[in-house]
């Protein structure tokens, strides 16, 4: 007995039943949580202290966004730059032993050049005072 096109369609839909069940359960949980929060949250007594913003025990005075010095962002960018160096050094260190065993000494000098350029950049940052907080 041949299976019609609609029969194949429904047979394929049965593979998606666990996904549909998961979506229904997740949506039901989200809706139930929101309803419970709305119903139970209105029972609490409201006052000025409880409705104020909590900032680590400090009273919220002034603007919400503090201004940072440009030095902060400069140090953060330098950190990312030298952190990326480690991302390149780790895979190199993993295959270093294999490369040296095969006689590829160029592999060592390429990494020494890379580290050398970054060291020059580090010395330049030191000379320009990028890592000094007090100016």
C-alpha positions as CSV (number, residue, x, y, z in Angstrom):
1,X,0.0,0.0,0.0
2,X,1.7,3.2,-1.1
3,X,2.0,6.2,1.3
4,X,0.5,9.4,0.0
5,X,2.2,12.8,0.2
6,X,0.2,13.8,3.2
7,X,1.1,10.6,5.0
8,X,4.8,11.3,4.5
9,X,4.3,14.9,5.7
10,X,2.7,13.7,9.0
11,X,5.3,11.0,9.4
12,X,8.0,13.6,9.2
13,X,6.1,15.8,11.7
14,X,6.4,13.1,14.3
15,X,10.1,13.7,14.4
16,X,9.4,17.3,15.6
17,X,7.0,16.4,18.4
18,X,9.7,16.6,21.2
19,X,10.7,20.1,19.9
20,X,7.1,21.2,20.0
21,X,6.6,19.8,23.5
22,X,9.7,21.6,24.7
23,X,8.6,25.0,23.2
24,X,5.1,24.6,24.7
25,X,6.6,23.8,28.2
26,X,9.1,26.7,28.0
27,X,6.4,29.1,26.9
28,X,4.0,27.9,29.6
29,X,6.7,28.3,32.3
30,X,7.5,31.8,31.1
31,X,3.9,32.8,31.1
32,X,3.2,31.2,34.5
33,X,6.2,32.9,36.0
34,X,5.1,36.3,34.7
35,X,1.5,35.9,36.0
36,X,2.7,34.7,39.4
37,X,5.1,37.6,39.6
38,X,2.3,40.1,38.7
39,X,-0.1,38.6,41.2
40,X,2.3,38.0,44.1
41,X,4.4,41.1,43.6
42,X,1.5,43.5,44.2
43,X,1.0,42.2,47.8
44,X,4.2,43.9,49.1
45,X,3.9,47.2,50.9
46,X,5.3,50.0,49.0
47,X,7.3,52.9,50.4
48,X,9.9,55.4,49.2
49,X,12.9,53.4,50.5
50,X,11.8,50.1,48.9
51,X,11.0,51.8,45.6
52,X,14.4,53.5,45.4
53,X,17.3,52.1,43.3
54,X,19.8,50.1,45.3
55,X,23.4,50.8,44.4
56,X,25.8,48.8,46.8
57,X,24.4,50.5,49.9
58,X,24.9,54.0,48.6
59,X,22.1,56.5,48.0
60,X,21.6,57.1,44.3
61,X,22.8,60.7,44.0
62,X,23.9,62.3,40.7
63,X,24.0,60.9,37.2
64,X,23.8,57.2,36.5
65,X,26.8,57.1,34.2
66,X,30.2,57.9,35.7
67,X,32.9,59.3,33.5
68,X,36.0,57.3,33.0
69,X,39.4,58.7,32.1
70,X,40.8,58.1,28.7
71,X,43.7,56.2,30.4
72,X,41.2,53.5,31.4
73,X,40.3,52.8,27.8
74,X,43.9,53.0,26.6
75,X,45.0,50.4,29.2
76,X,42.0,48.2,28.3
77,X,43.0,48.3,24.6
78,X,46.6,47.5,25.5
79,X,45.4,44.6,27.6
80,X,43.3,43.2,24.7
81,X,46.3,43.6,22.4
82,X,48.6,41.7,24.6
83,X,45.9,39.2,25.5
84,X,45.5,38.4,21.8
85,X,49.2,37.6,21.7
86,X,48.6,34.7,24.1
87,X,45.9,33.5,21.7
88,X,48.5,33.2,19.0
89,X,51.2,31.8,21.2
90,X,49.2,28.9,22.6
91,X,48.6,27.0,19.3
92,X,52.2,27.7,18.3
93,X,53.5,26.2,21.6
94,X,51.4,23.1,21.0
95,X,52.9,22.3,17.7
96,X,56.4,23.7,18.4
97,X,57.9,20.3,19.3
98,X,56.7,18.7,16.1
99,X,58.0,21.6,14.0
100,X,61.5,21.6,15.5
101,X,61.7,17.8,15.2
102,X,61.0,18.1,11.5
103,X,63.8,20.7,11.2
104,X,61.7,23.8,10.7
105,X,63.8,26.4,12.5
106,X,61.9,29.2,10.5
107,X,59.0,28.4,12.8
108,X,61.0,29.6,15.9
109,X,62.2,32.7,14.2
110,X,58.8,33.7,12.9
111,X,57.4,33.6,16.5
112,X,60.5,35.5,17.8
113,X,59.7,38.2,15.2
114,X,56.1,38.3,16.4
115,X,57.0,38.6,20.0
116,X,59.7,41.1,19.2
117,X,57.3,43.4,17.4
118,X,54.9,43.2,20.4
119,X,57.8,43.9,22.8
120,X,58.7,47.0,20.8
121,X,55.0,48.0,21.0
122,X,55.1,47.5,24.8
123,X,58.3,49.6,25.1
124,X,56.6,52.3,23.0
125,X,53.6,52.3,25.3
126,X,55.8,52.6,28.4
127,X,57.8,55.5,26.8
128,X,54.6,57.3,26.0
129,X,53.3,56.8,29.6
130,X,50.3,54.8,28.5
131,X,50.5,52.6,31.6
132,X,51.0,55.4,34.1
133,X,47.9,56.4,36.0
134,X,49.1,59.7,37.5
135,X,49.9,62.5,35.1
